[in-house]
Every structure is written in structure tokens, then in C-alpha cells.
């Protein structure tokens, strides 16, 4: 497992809005997941290359070129790829009702 700014990472979230990424990572950590969030593609690529990331959550604001590149890097690193969309319920609701069940199902789901 890698550590990013003192936080062990197994779930990596990439999005374009720092506030949203931080809320999602905090909510996941509150449920026992080792999670970190980034807003730059280069940071996500670096963490994926370091190993230990088991799932990459790509936020809805990430454009198609970045989305495709990061998903490819994640798969090559053996990480599951989840294309996230918050919707109307907000970040915490999305994490609790959609993201956590998907993470618990694992890549075979």
C-alpha cells in the first residue's frame, strides 16, 4: 500500500473539484477504506504507478481523454475502474449508497 500525504491509499479518487474529491475521500475513510483524492492527472498517474491502488474512481468532471488514459493506467496496474457520477444526492450520499457497495463487490461484479 502506498502513502500519500500521510494517508494509506487503496482507493484513489480523481476529480476536478478539490472540495468534492476531499469530501468523497473523507467519507470513504470514515467507512474504513484507505482513500485519497487528487485533482491532477499527473498525480493520479504517479500514485497508480507506485502500486497499491486497488480501485480508481474517476469523477464525472474528468474529460474523455483523461478518463481513457487514467482508466488504462489503472487497469495496467491491476486496479478496478469506477466511473463515478454524484447525481442529486450529494457526495456523501453517493459514496454511501453507490460507491461503497460497488467497491465491496470488487472487480468481478
Gaussian input, Z-matrix of N, CA and C with variables (Angstrom, degrees):
# hf/3-21g

backbone

0 1
 N
 C     1     B1
 C     2     B2     1     A1
 N     3     B3     2     A2     1     D1
 C     4     B4     3     A3     2     D2
 C     5     B5     4     A4     3     D3
 N     6     B6     5     A5     4     D4
 C     7     B7     6     A6     5     D5
 C     8     B8     7     A7     6     D6
 N     9     B9     8     A8     7     D7
 C    10    B10     9     A9     8     D8
 C    11    B11    10    A10     9     D9
 N    12    B12    11    A11    10    D10
 C    13    B13    12    A12    11    D11
 C    14    B14    13    A13    12    D12
 N    15    B15    14    A14    13    D13
 C    16    B16    15    A15    14    D14
 C    17    B17    16    A16    15    D15
 N    18    B18    17    A17    16    D16
 C    19    B19    18    A18    17    D17
 C    20    B20    19    A19    18    D18
 N    21    B21    20    A20    19    D19
 C    22    B22    21    A21    20    D20
 C    23    B23    22    A22    21    D21
 N    24    B24    23    A23    22    D22
 C    25    B25    24    A24    23    D23
 C    26    B26    25    A25    24    D24
 N    27    B27    26    A26    25    D25
 C    28    B28    27    A27    26    D26
 C    29    B29    28    A28    27    D27
 N    30    B30    29    A29    28    D28
 C    31    B31    30    A30    29    D29
 C    32    B32    31    A31    30    D30
 N    33    B33    32    A32    31    D31
 C    34    B34    33    A33    32    D32
 C    35    B35    34    A34    33    D33
 N    36    B36    35    A35    34    D34
 C    37    B37    36    A36    35    D35
 C    38    B38    37    A37    36    D36
 N    39    B39    38    A38    37    D37
 C    40    B40    39    A39    38    D38
 C    41    B41    40    A40    39    D39
 N    42    B42    41    A41    40    D40
 C    43    B43    42    A42    41    D41
 C    44    B44    43    A43    42    D42
 N    45    B45    44    A44    43    D43
 C    46    B46    45    A45    44    D44
 C    47    B47    46    A46    45    D45
 N    48    B48    47    A47    46    D46
 C    49    B49    48    A48    47    D47
 C    50    B50    49    A49    48    D48
 N    51    B51    50    A50    49    D49
 C    52    B52    51    A51    50    D50
 C    53    B53    52    A52    51    D51
 N    54    B54    53    A53    52    D52
 C    55    B55    54    A54    53    D53
 C    56    B56    55    A55    54    D54
 N    57    B57    56    A56    55    D55
 C    58    B58    57    A57    56    D56
 C    59    B59    58    A58    57    D57
 N    60    B60    59    A59    58    D58
 C    61    B61    60    A60    59    D59
 C    62    B62    61    A61    60    D60
 N    63    B63    62    A62    61    D61
 C    64    B64    63    A63    62    D62
 C    65    B65    64    A64    63    D63
 N    66    B66    65    A65    64    D64
 C    67    B67    66    A66    65    D65
 C    68    B68    67    A67    66    D66
 N    69    B69    68    A68    67    D67
 C    70    B70    69    A69    68    D68
 C    71    B71    70    A70    69    D69
 N    72    B72    71    A71    70    D70
 C    73    B73    72    A72    71    D71
 C    74    B74    73    A73    72    D72
 N    75    B75    74    A74    73    D73
 C    76    B76    75    A75    74    D74
 C    77    B77    76    A76    75    D75
 N    78    B78    77    A77    76    D76
 C    79    B79    78    A78    77    D77
 C    80    B80    79    A79    78    D78
 N    81    B81    80    A80    79    D79
 C    82    B82    81    A81    80    D80
 C    83    B83    82    A82    81    D81
 N    84    B84    83    A83    82    D82
 C    85    B85    84    A84    83    D83
 C    86    B86    85    A85    84    D84
 N    87    B87    86    A86    85    D85
 C    88    B88    87    A87    86    D86
 C    89    B89    88    A88    87    D87
 N    90    B90    89    A89    88    D88
 C    91    B91    90    A90    89    D89
 C    92    B92    91    A91    90    D90
 N    93    B93    92    A92    91    D91
 C    94    B94    93    A93    92    D92
 C    95    B95    94    A94    93    D93
 N    96    B96    95    A95    94    D94
 C    97    B97    96    A96    95    D95
 C    98    B98    97    A97    96    D96
 N    99    B99    98    A98    97    D97
 C   100   B100    99    A99    98    D98
 C   101   B101   100   A100    99    D99
 N   102   B102   101   A101   100   D100
 C   103   B103   102   A102   101   D101
 C   104   B104   103   A103   102   D102
 N   105   B105   104   A104   103   D103
 C   106   B106   105   A105   104   D104
 C   107   B107   106   A106   105   D105
 N   108   B108   107   A107   106   D106
 C   109   B109   108   A108   107   D107
 C   110   B110   109   A109   108   D108
 N   111   B111   110   A110   109   D109
 C   112   B112   111   A111   110   D110
 C   113   B113   112   A112   111   D111
 N   114   B114   113   A113   112   D112
 C   115   B115   114   A114   113   D113
 C   116   B116   115   A115   114   D114
 N   117   B117   116   A116   115   D115
 C   118   B118   117   A117   116   D116
 C   119   B119   118   A118   117   D117
 N   120   B120   119   A119   118   D118
 C   121   B121   120   A120   119   D119
 C   122   B122   121   A121   120   D120
 N   123   B123   122   A122   121   D121
 C   124   B124   123   A123   122   D122
 C   125   B125   124   A124   123   D123
 N   126   B126   125   A125   124   D124
 C   127   B127   126   A126   125   D125
 C   128   B128   127   A127   126   D126
 N   129   B129   128   A128   127   D127
 C   130   B130   129   A129   128   D128
 C   131   B131   130   A130   129   D129
 N   132   B132   131   A131   130   D130
 C   133   B133   132   A132   131   D131
 C   134   B134   133   A133   132   D132
 N   135   B135   134   A134   133   D133
 C   136   B136   135   A135   134   D134
 C   137   B137   136   A136   135   D135
 N   138   B138   137   A137   136   D136
 C   139   B139   138   A138   137   D137
 C   140   B140   139   A139   138   D138
 N   141   B141   140   A140   139   D139
 C   142   B142   141   A141   140   D140
 C   143   B143   142   A142   141   D141
 N   144   B144   143   A143   142   D142
 C   145   B145   144   A144   143   D143
 C   146   B146   145   A145   144   D144
 N   147   B147   146   A146   145   D145
 C   148   B148   147   A147   146   D146
 C   149   B149   148   A148   147   D147
 N   150   B150   149   A149   148   D148
 C   151   B151   150   A150   149   D149
 C   152   B152   151   A151   150   D150
 N   153   B153   152   A152   151   D151
 C   154   B154   153   A153   152   D152
 C   155   B155   154   A154   153   D153
 N   156   B156   155   A155   154   D154
 C   157   B157   156   A156   155   D155
 C   158   B158   157   A157   156   D156
 N   159   B159   158   A158   157   D157
 C   160   B160   159   A159   158   D158
 C   161   B161   160   A160   159   D159
 N   162   B162   161   A161   160   D160
 C   163   B163   162   A162   161   D161
 C   164   B164   163   A163   162   D162
 N   165   B165   164   A164   163   D163
 C   166   B166   165   A165   164   D164
 C   167   B167   166   A166   165   D165
 N   168   B168   167   A167   166   D166
 C   169   B169   168   A168   167   D167
 C   170   B170   169   A169   168   D168
 N   171   B171   170   A170   169   D169
 C   172   B172   171   A171   170   D170
 C   173   B173   172   A172   171   D171
 N   174   B174   173   A173   172   D172
 C   175   B175   174   A174   173   D173
 C   176   B176   175   A175   174   D174
 N   177   B177   176   A176   175   D175
 C   178   B178   177   A177   176   D176
 C   179   B179   178   A178   177   D177
 N   180   B180   179   A179   178   D178
 C   181   B181   180   A180   179   D179
 C   182   B182   181   A181   180   D180
 N   183   B183   182   A182   181   D181
 C   184   B184   183   A183   182   D182
 C   185   B185   184   A184   183   D183
 N   186   B186   185   A185   184   D184
 C   187   B187   186   A186   185   D185
 C   188   B188   187   A187   186   D186
 N   189   B189   188   A188   187   D187
 C   190   B190   189   A189   188   D188
 C   191   B191   190   A190   189   D189
 N   192   B192   191   A191   190   D190
 C   193   B193   192   A192   191   D191
 C   194   B194   193   A193   192   D192
 N   195   B195   194   A194   193   D193
 C   196   B196   195   A195   194   D194
 C   197   B197   196   A196   195   D195
 N   198   B198   197   A197   196   D196
 C   199   B199   198   A198   197   D197
 C   200   B200   199   A199   198   D198
 N   201   B201   200   A200   199   D199
 C   202   B202   201   A201   200   D200
 C   203   B203   202   A202   201   D201
 N   204   B204   203   A203   202   D202
 C   205   B205   204   A204   203   D203
 C   206   B206   205   A205   204   D204
 N   207   B207   206   A206   205   D205
 C   208   B208   207   A207   206   D206
 C   209   B209   208   A208   207   D207
 N   210   B210   209   A209   208   D208
 C   211   B211   210   A210   209   D209
 C   212   B212   211   A211   210   D210
 N   213   B213   212   A212   211   D211
 C   214   B214   213   A213   212   D212
 C   215   B215   214   A214   213   D213
 N   216   B216   215   A215   214   D214
 C   217   B217   216   A216   215   D215
 C   218   B218   217   A217   216   D216
 N   219   B219   218   A218   217   D217
 C   220   B220   219   A219   218   D218
 C   221   B221   220   A220   219   D219
 N   222   B222   221   A221   220   D220
 C   223   B223   222   A222   221   D221
 C   224   B224   223   A223   222   D222
 N   225   B225   224   A224   223   D223
 C   226   B226   225   A225   224   D224
 C   227   B227   226   A226   225   D225
 N   228   B228   227   A227   226   D226
 C   229   B229   228   A228   227   D227
 C   230   B230   229   A229   228   D228
 N   231   B231   230   A230   229   D229
 C   232   B232   231   A231   230   D230
 C   233   B233   232   A232   231   D231
 N   234   B234   233   A233   232   D232
 C   235   B235   234   A234   233   D233
 C   236   B236   235   A235   234   D234
 N   237   B237   236   A236   235   D235
 C   238   B238   237   A237   236   D236
 C   239   B239   238   A238   237   D237
 N   240   B240   239   A239   238   D238
 C   241   B241   240   A240   239   D239
 C   242   B242   241   A241   240   D240
 N   243   B243   242   A242   241   D241
 C   244   B244   243   A243   242   D242
 C   245   B245   244   A244   243   D243
 N   246   B246   245   A245   244   D244
 C   247   B247   246   A246   245   D245
 C   248   B248   247   A247   246   D246
 N   249   B249   248   A248   247   D247
 C   250   B250   249   A249   248   D248
 C   251   B251   250   A250   249   D249
 N   252   B252   251   A251   250   D250
 C   253   B253   252   A252   251   D251
 C   254   B254   253   A253   252   D252
 N   255   B255   254   A254   253   D253
 C   256   B256   255   A255   254   D254
 C   257   B257   256   A256   255   D255
 N   258   B258   257   A257   256   D256
 C   259   B259   258   A258   257   D257
 C   260   B260   259   A259   258   D258
 N   261   B261   260   A260   259   D259
 C   262   B262   261   A261   260   D260
 C   263   B263   262   A262   261   D261
 N   264   B264   263   A263   262   D262
 C   265   B265   264   A264   263   D263
 C   266   B266   265   A265   264   D264
 N   267   B267   266   A266   265   D265
 C   268   B268   267   A267   266   D266
 C   269   B269   268   A268   267   D267
 N   270   B270   269   A269   268   D268
 C   271   B271   270   A270   269   D269
 C   272   B272   271   A271   270   D270
 N   273   B273   272   A272   271   D271
 C   274   B274   273   A273   272   D272
 C   275   B275   274   A274   273   D273
 N   276   B276   275   A275   274   D274
 C   277   B277   276   A276   275   D275
 C   278   B278   277   A277   276   D276
 N   279   B279   278   A278   277   D277
 C   280   B280   279   A279   278   D278
 C   281   B281   280   A280   279   D279
 N   282   B282   281   A281   280   D280
 C   283   B283   282   A282   281   D281
 C   284   B284   283   A283   282   D282
 N   285   B285   284   A284   283   D283
 C   286   B286   285   A285   284   D284
 C   287   B287   286   A286   285   D285
 N   288   B288   287   A287   286   D286
 C   289   B289   288   A288   287   D287
 C   290   B290   289   A289   288   D288
 N   291   B291   290   A290   289   D289
 C   292   B292   291   A291   290   D290
 C   293   B293   292   A292   291   D291
 N   294   B294   293   A293   292   D292
 C   295   B295   294   A294   293   D293
 C   296   B296   295   A295   294   D294
 N   297   B297   296   A296   295   D295
 C   298   B298   297   A297   296   D296
 C   299   B299   298   A298   297   D297
 N   300   B300   299   A299   298   D298
 C   301   B301   300   A300   299   D299
 C   302   B302   301   A301   300   D300
 N   303   B303   302   A302   301   D301
 C   304   B304   303   A303   302   D302
 C   305   B305   304   A304   303   D303
 N   306   B306   305   A305   304   D304
 C   307   B307   306   A306   305   D305
 C   308   B308   307   A307   306   D306
 N   309   B309   308   A308   307   D307
 C   310   B310   309   A309   308   D308
 C   311   B311   310   A310   309   D309
 N   312   B312   311   A311   310   D310
 C   313   B313   312   A312   311   D311
 C   314   B314   313   A313   312   D312
 N   315   B315   314   A314   313   D313
 C   316   B316   315   A315   314   D314
 C   317   B317   316   A316   315   D315
 N   318   B318   317   A317   316   D316
 C   319   B319   318   A318   317   D317
 C   320   B320   319   A319   318   D318
 N   321   B321   320   A320   319   D319
 C   322   B322   321   A321   320   D320
 C   323   B323   322   A322   321   D321
 N   324   B324   323   A323   322   D322
 C   325   B325   324   A324   323   D323
 C   326   B326   325   A325   324   D324

   B1=1.4539
   B2=1.5214
   B3=1.3056
   B4=1.4557
   B5=1.5154
   B6=1.3115
   B7=1.4611
   B8=1.5214
   B9=1.3146
   B10=1.4558
   B11=1.5162
   B12=1.3092
   B13=1.4633
   B14=1.5311
   B15=1.3230
   B16=1.4505
   B17=1.5142
   B18=1.3392
   B19=1.4639
   B20=1.5247
   B21=1.3546
   B22=1.4638
   B23=1.5262
   B24=1.3238
   B25=1.4614
   B26=1.5188
   B27=1.3064
   B28=1.4568
   B29=1.5245
   B30=1.3324
   B31=1.4599
   B32=1.5250
   B33=1.3158
   B34=1.4633
   B35=1.5164
   B36=1.3151
   B37=1.4655
   B38=1.5205
   B39=1.3208
   B40=1.4587
   B41=1.5142
   B42=1.3115
   B43=1.4549
   B44=1.5093
   B45=1.2827
   B46=1.4553
   B47=1.5221
   B48=1.3251
   B49=1.4644
   B50=1.5267
   B51=1.3156
   B52=1.4664
   B53=1.5278
   B54=1.3150
   B55=1.4687
   B56=1.5209
   B57=1.3083
   B58=1.4666
   B59=1.5264
   B60=1.3152
   B61=1.4612
   B62=1.5302
   B63=1.3365
   B64=1.4694
   B65=1.5226
   B66=1.3344
   B67=1.4718
   B68=1.5161
   B69=1.3286
   B70=1.4625
   B71=1.5288
   B72=1.3323
   B73=1.4660
   B74=1.5294
   B75=1.3193
   B76=1.4634
   B77=1.5199
   B78=1.3236
   B79=1.4692
   B80=1.5225
   B81=1.3216
   B82=1.4653
   B83=1.5260
   B84=1.3187
   B85=1.4659
   B86=1.5256
   B87=1.3302
   B88=1.4547
   B89=1.5137
   B90=1.3115
   B91=1.4662
   B92=1.5242
   B93=1.3326
   B94=1.4597
   B95=1.5095
   B96=1.3237
   B97=1.4593
   B98=1.5225
   B99=1.3141
   B100=1.4564
   B101=1.5249
   B102=1.3238
   B103=1.4611
   B104=1.5141
   B105=1.3234
   B106=1.4624
   B107=1.5187
   B108=1.3193
   B109=1.4525
   B110=1.5134
   B111=1.3186
   B112=1.4611
   B113=1.5256
   B114=1.3358
   B115=1.4641
   B116=1.5279
   B117=1.3093
   B118=1.4687
   B119=1.5240
   B120=1.3178
   B121=1.4614
   B122=1.5272
   B123=1.3382
   B124=1.4549
   B125=1.5321
   B126=1.3277
   B127=1.4613
   B128=1.5202
   B129=1.3179
   B130=1.4639
   B131=1.5277
   B132=1.3194
   B133=1.4660
   B134=1.5266
   B135=1.3258
   B136=1.4650
   B137=1.5274
   B138=1.3193
   B139=1.4649
   B140=1.5260
   B141=1.3215
   B142=1.4606
   B143=1.5289
   B144=1.3274
   B145=1.4613
   B146=1.5233
   B147=1.3292
   B148=1.4611
   B149=1.5259
   B150=1.3359
   B151=1.4586
   B152=1.5117
   B153=1.3072
   B154=1.4559
   B155=1.5087
   B156=1.3141
   B157=1.4624
   B158=1.5277
   B159=1.3263
   B160=1.4572
   B161=1.5167
   B162=1.3479
   B163=1.4661
   B164=1.5195
   B165=1.3138
   B166=1.4592
   B167=1.5171
   B168=1.3272
   B169=1.4556
   B170=1.5228
   B171=1.3311
   B172=1.4577
   B173=1.5176
   B174=1.3291
   B175=1.4547
   B176=1.5196
   B177=1.3180
   B178=1.4571
   B179=1.5153
   B180=1.3370
   B181=1.4539
   B182=1.5161
   B183=1.3159
   B184=1.4644
   B185=1.5283
   B186=1.3146
   B187=1.4658
   B188=1.5096
   B189=1.3411
   B190=1.4663
   B191=1.5274
   B192=1.3163
   B193=1.4698
   B194=1.5211
   B195=1.3244
   B196=1.4642
   B197=1.5202
   B198=1.3129
   B199=1.4673
   B200=1.5344
   B201=1.3165
   B202=1.4698
   B203=1.5317
   B204=1.3242
   B205=1.4661
   B206=1.5299
   B207=1.3162
   B208=1.4625
   B209=1.5248
   B210=1.3171
   B211=1.4649
   B212=1.5325
   B213=1.3218
   B214=1.4644
   B215=1.5186
   B216=1.3298
   B217=1.4599
   B218=1.5251
   B219=1.3300
   B220=1.4654
   B221=1.5218
   B222=1.3087
   B223=1.4702
   B224=1.5265
   B225=1.3368
   B226=1.4622
   B227=1.5321
   B228=1.3315
   B229=1.4657
   B230=1.5254
   B231=1.3376
   B232=1.4559
   B233=1.5185
   B234=1.3257
   B235=1.4684
   B236=1.5268
   B237=1.3149
   B238=1.4646
   B239=1.5239
   B240=1.3130
   B241=1.4672
   B242=1.5186
   B243=1.3187
   B244=1.4603
   B245=1.5179
   B246=1.3173
   B247=1.4632
   B248=1.5210
   B249=1.3172
   B250=1.4569
   B251=1.5207
   B252=1.3115
   B253=1.4669
   B254=1.5187
   B255=1.3095
   B256=1.4611
   B257=1.5235
   B258=1.2984
   B259=1.4615
   B260=1.5146
   B261=1.3110
   B262=1.4589
   B263=1.5185
   B264=1.3013
   B265=1.4574
   B266=1.5122
   B267=1.3211
   B268=1.4463
   B269=1.5137
   B270=1.3082
   B271=1.4621
   B272=1.5268
   B273=1.3106
   B274=1.4756
   B275=1.5227
   B276=1.3062
   B277=1.4607
   B278=1.5230
   B279=1.3268
   B280=1.4628
   B281=1.5290
   B282=1.3198
   B283=1.4679
   B284=1.5221
   B285=1.3074
   B286=1.4704
   B287=1.5281
   B288=1.3291
   B289=1.4689
   B290=1.5221
   B291=1.3168
   B292=1.4733
   B293=1.5193
   B294=1.3449
   B295=1.4584
   B296=1.5296
   B297=1.3192
   B298=1.4690
   B299=1.5305
   B300=1.3239
   B301=1.4709
   B302=1.5306
   B303=1.3162
   B304=1.4664
   B305=1.5305
   B306=1.3146
   B307=1.4661
   B308=1.5205
   B309=1.2989
   B310=1.4773
   B311=1.5264
   B312=1.3297
   B313=1.4649
   B314=1.5129
   B315=1.3239
   B316=1.4520
   B317=1.5137
   B318=1.3290
   B319=1.4531
   B320=1.5112
   B321=1.3273
   B322=1.4704
   B323=1.5243
   B324=1.3324
   B325=1.4679
   B326=1.5003
   A1=108.47
   A2=116.84
   A3=120.65
   A4=109.69
   A5=114.91
   A6=120.64
   A7=107.80
   A8=116.48
   A9=122.76
   A10=107.46
   A11=116.48
   A12=122.75
   A13=111.28
   A14=115.25
   A15=121.10
   A16=115.34
   A17=117.98
   A18=121.74
   A19=109.54
   A20=118.60
   A21=119.25
   A22=109.98
   A23=116.67
   A24=121.37
   A25=111.14
   A26=117.07
   A27=120.93
   A28=108.98
   A29=116.88
   A30=121.60
   A31=106.98
   A32=115.15
   A33=121.35
   A34=108.89
   A35=115.66
   A36=121.76
   A37=108.27
   A38=116.87
   A39=120.06
   A40=108.48
   A41=114.54
   A42=121.74
   A43=108.36
   A44=117.09
   A45=119.92
   A46=113.87
   A47=117.07
   A48=119.65
   A49=109.07
   A50=115.86
   A51=122.15
   A52=111.88
   A53=117.28
   A54=121.10
   A55=111.09
   A56=117.73
   A57=122.63
   A58=110.24
   A59=116.89
   A60=121.78
   A61=110.11
   A62=116.41
   A63=120.03
   A64=111.90
   A65=117.11
   A66=120.05
   A67=111.34
   A68=116.53
   A69=120.17
   A70=110.97
   A71=117.20
   A72=120.54
   A73=110.65
   A74=117.21
   A75=121.35
   A76=110.83
   A77=116.78
   A78=120.54
   A79=110.96
   A80=117.59
   A81=120.69
   A82=111.34
   A83=116.87
   A84=119.71
   A85=110.66
   A86=116.53
   A87=120.60
   A88=113.11
   A89=116.49
   A90=121.93
   A91=112.02
   A92=116.41
   A93=120.42
   A94=116.35
   A95=118.00
   A96=120.66
   A97=109.84
   A98=116.83
   A99=121.60
   A100=106.19
   A101=117.30
   A102=120.51
   A103=111.67
   A104=114.58
   A105=121.73
   A106=107.47
   A107=115.26
   A108=120.24
   A109=111.39
   A110=115.00
   A111=121.86
   A112=108.77
   A113=114.77
   A114=119.09
   A115=112.07
   A116=117.69
   A117=121.31
   A118=110.67
   A119=115.60
   A120=121.12
   A121=111.65
   A122=116.58
   A123=120.48
   A124=111.31
   A125=116.71
   A126=120.02
   A127=111.03
   A128=116.86
   A129=120.44
   A130=110.07
   A131=117.27
   A132=121.28
   A133=110.71
   A134=117.28
   A135=121.76
   A136=110.98
   A137=117.29
   A138=120.70
   A139=111.48
   A140=116.93
   A141=119.70
   A142=111.19
   A143=116.41
   A144=120.69
   A145=111.48
   A146=117.46
   A147=121.24
   A148=112.18
   A149=116.94
   A150=121.50
   A151=112.22
   A152=116.21
   A153=121.42
   A154=115.33
   A155=117.85
   A156=120.49
   A157=107.42
   A158=116.27
   A159=120.06
   A160=112.63
   A161=116.46
   A162=119.98
   A163=109.66
   A164=115.49
   A165=123.13
   A166=107.75
   A167=115.98
   A168=121.73
   A169=106.77
   A170=116.37
   A171=121.58
   A172=108.35
   A173=115.78
   A174=121.51
   A175=113.44
   A176=115.08
   A177=122.10
   A178=114.58
   A179=118.82
   A180=121.80
   A181=114.40
   A182=117.37
   A183=121.48
   A184=107.85
   A185=116.15
   A186=121.80
   A187=113.53
   A188=115.93
   A189=120.90
   A190=115.02
   A191=118.58
   A192=120.06
   A193=109.96
   A194=116.60
   A195=120.72
   A196=110.82
   A197=116.22
   A198=121.90
   A199=110.28
   A200=116.65
   A201=121.22
   A202=110.96
   A203=116.39
   A204=120.39
   A205=111.01
   A206=117.11
   A207=120.56
   A208=112.01
   A209=116.69
   A210=119.62
   A211=110.08
   A212=116.89
   A213=120.48
   A214=112.19
   A215=116.73
   A216=121.03
   A217=110.70
   A218=116.38
   A219=120.28
   A220=110.90
   A221=116.92
   A222=120.11
   A223=110.94
   A224=116.21
   A225=120.25
   A226=111.02
   A227=116.64
   A228=121.71
   A229=111.83
   A230=116.93
   A231=120.77
   A232=114.33
   A233=117.43
   A234=121.36
   A235=110.56
   A236=115.36
   A237=120.73
   A238=108.32
   A239=116.11
   A240=121.47
   A241=108.65
   A242=115.16
   A243=121.41
   A244=107.80
   A245=115.79
   A246=120.93
   A247=107.47
   A248=116.24
   A249=121.83
   A250=113.31
   A251=115.23
   A252=123.76
   A253=106.89
   A254=116.06
   A255=119.98
   A256=112.62
   A257=118.59
   A258=120.67
   A259=112.17
   A260=117.01
   A261=121.89
   A262=114.59
   A263=118.83
   A264=120.56
   A265=114.71
   A266=118.99
   A267=122.08
   A268=112.40
   A269=114.76
   A270=121.48
   A271=112.27
   A272=116.94
   A273=119.67
   A274=111.72
   A275=116.25
   A276=120.33
   A277=110.52
   A278=117.11
   A279=121.09
   A280=110.18
   A281=116.21
   A282=119.89
   A283=110.03
   A284=116.71
   A285=121.93
   A286=112.48
   A287=117.22
   A288=120.77
   A289=114.57
   A290=117.86
   A291=119.94
   A292=113.52
   A293=115.51
   A294=119.27
   A295=112.58
   A296=117.84
   A297=120.20
   A298=111.75
   A299=119.86
   A300=117.56
   A301=112.90
   A302=117.11
   A303=119.69
   A304=110.92
   A305=117.07
   A306=120.37
   A307=111.22
   A308=117.34
   A309=120.95
   A310=111.88
   A311=116.77
   A312=119.51
   A313=110.81
   A314=117.01
   A315=121.52
   A316=112.23
   A317=116.50
   A318=122.32
   A319=114.83
   A320=117.95
   A321=119.49
   A322=112.28
   A323=117.27
   A324=120.83
   A325=112.50
   D1=140.65
   D2=178.57
   D3=-96.68
   D4=164.13
   D5=179.47
   D6=-124.08
   D7=129.41
   D8=178.72
   D9=-120.86
   D10=115.86
   D11=-179.18
   D12=50.81
   D13=44.67
   D14=176.78
   D15=81.86
   D16=2.05
   D17=-177.36
   D18=-113.05
   D19=122.92
   D20=175.07
   D21=-66.21
   D22=140.76
   D23=-173.75
   D24=-120.39
   D25=124.91
   D26=164.81
   D27=-126.36
   D28=-27.00
   D29=174.18
   D30=-111.71
   D31=121.44
   D32=179.45
   D33=-110.80
   D34=127.53
   D35=179.11
   D36=-109.42
   D37=129.45
   D38=171.67
   D39=-118.89
   D40=131.89
   D41=177.00
   D42=-152.15
   D43=176.91
   D44=-177.29
   D45=-100.70
   D46=-14.46
   D47=-178.87
   D48=-111.64
   D49=114.87
   D50=-176.03
   D51=-53.35
   D52=-43.50
   D53=-178.24
   D54=-59.32
   D55=-43.27
   D56=-178.89
   D57=-68.45
   D58=-45.91
   D59=-179.89
   D60=-60.49
   D61=-44.95
   D62=-179.91
   D63=-63.95
   D64=-41.73
   D65=178.67
   D66=-62.48
   D67=-42.90
   D68=-179.14
   D69=-65.43
   D70=-44.43
   D71=179.67
   D72=-63.98
   D73=-41.33
   D74=178.52
   D75=-63.20
   D76=-43.12
   D77=179.05
   D78=-63.01
   D79=-41.47
   D80=178.10
   D81=-65.17
   D82=-43.39
   D83=178.49
   D84=-62.08
   D85=-35.48
   D86=177.51
   D87=-64.54
   D88=-20.63
   D89=178.32
   D90=-101.07
   D91=11.13
   D92=174.64
   D93=94.11
   D94=4.14
   D95=178.69
   D96=-88.72
   D97=143.35
   D98=171.57
   D99=-83.84
   D100=109.62
   D101=-172.16
   D102=-137.02
   D103=149.20
   D104=173.97
   D105=-143.14
   D106=156.84
   D107=179.52
   D108=-129.32
   D109=144.64
   D110=178.37
   D111=-134.16
   D112=160.15
   D113=177.90
   D114=-116.21
   D115=-8.05
   D116=-178.36
   D117=-111.54
   D118=136.80
   D119=178.69
   D120=-56.20
   D121=-40.77
   D122=-177.32
   D123=-61.98
   D124=-38.09
   D125=178.00
   D126=-66.83
   D127=-41.75
   D128=178.01
   D129=-63.45
   D130=-44.74
   D131=-179.89
   D132=-61.02
   D133=-41.69
   D134=179.66
   D135=-63.15
   D136=-44.72
   D137=-179.00
   D138=-68.54
   D139=-38.32
   D140=176.56
   D141=-63.75
   D142=-40.93
   D143=-179.66
   D144=-67.36
   D145=-28.29
   D146=-179.06
   D147=-70.66
   D148=-20.38
   D149=179.52
   D150=88.54
   D151=165.22
   D152=177.96
   D153=92.80
   D154=-10.85
   D155=177.21
   D156=-82.85
   D157=123.25
   D158=-179.75
   D159=-97.73
   D160=-21.30
   D161=178.82
   D162=-148.80
   D163=136.27
   D164=174.07
   D165=-110.76
   D166=122.91
   D167=176.26
   D168=-103.19
   D169=117.76
   D170=-178.61
   D171=-102.12
   D172=116.15
   D173=-177.58
   D174=-69.72
   D175=158.09
   D176=-177.14
   D177=-60.27
   D178=-24.49
   D179=-178.88
   D180=-81.05
   D181=-7.21
   D182=-179.85
   D183=-79.38
   D184=124.26
   D185=-176.52
   D186=-67.66
   D187=166.28
   D188=-173.61
   D189=-61.96
   D190=-37.22
   D191=-179.54
   D192=-67.52
   D193=-47.65
   D194=178.13
   D195=-64.18
   D196=-41.88
   D197=-179.60
   D198=-57.83
   D199=-47.21
   D200=-178.57
   D201=-65.64
   D202=-44.72
   D203=-179.33
   D204=-62.96
   D205=-48.51
   D206=-177.48
   D207=-67.41
   D208=-37.49
   D209=177.13
   D210=-62.71
   D211=-40.36
   D212=177.41
   D213=-63.50
   D214=-42.59
   D215=178.10
   D216=-64.32
   D217=-40.96
   D218=179.91
   D219=-64.22
   D220=-46.99
   D221=-179.73
   D222=-62.07
   D223=-41.09
   D224=178.77
   D225=-63.18
   D226=-28.89
   D227=178.96
   D228=-87.45
   D229=0.92
   D230=178.99
   D231=83.41
   D232=15.20
   D233=-179.21
   D234=-96.13
   D235=143.65
   D236=172.80
   D237=-69.90
   D238=152.83
   D239=178.73
   D240=-118.64
   D241=126.73
   D242=178.07
   D243=-121.42
   D244=124.30
   D245=177.79
   D246=-92.66
   D247=104.03
   D248=-173.87
   D249=-86.73
   D250=148.37
   D251=173.64
   D252=-145.27
   D253=118.64
   D254=-174.39
   D255=-68.59
   D256=-46.56
   D257=-178.30
   D258=75.69
   D259=-157.92
   D260=-172.58
   D261=-86.21
   D262=-13.41
   D263=-175.06
   D264=-80.71
   D265=-11.09
   D266=-177.41
   D267=91.15
   D268=171.42
   D269=-173.75
   D270=-64.07
   D271=-52.00
   D272=-176.46
   D273=-62.10
   D274=-40.24
   D275=178.51
   D276=-64.28
   D277=-44.01
   D278=178.17
   D279=-59.26
   D280=-47.16
   D281=-178.59
   D282=-60.26
   D283=-48.09
   D284=-175.78
   D285=-68.56
   D286=-45.87
   D287=-172.16
   D288=-89.44
   D289=-28.28
   D290=-175.16
   D291=-115.15
   D292=-52.07
   D293=-171.39
   D294=-70.31
   D295=-49.43
   D296=-178.47
   D297=-59.95
   D298=-45.97
   D299=176.57
   D300=-59.83
   D301=-37.20
   D302=178.84
   D303=-67.63
   D304=-41.06
   D305=177.31
   D306=-63.74
   D307=-38.89
   D308=-178.89
   D309=-70.99
   D310=-29.78
   D311=176.69
   D312=-68.03
   D313=-31.80
   D314=178.43
   D315=82.30
   D316=179.30
   D317=-174.27
   D318=-66.22
   D319=-20.62
   D320=-178.12
   D321=-77.66
   D322=-11.07
   D323=-177.07
   D324=-69.66

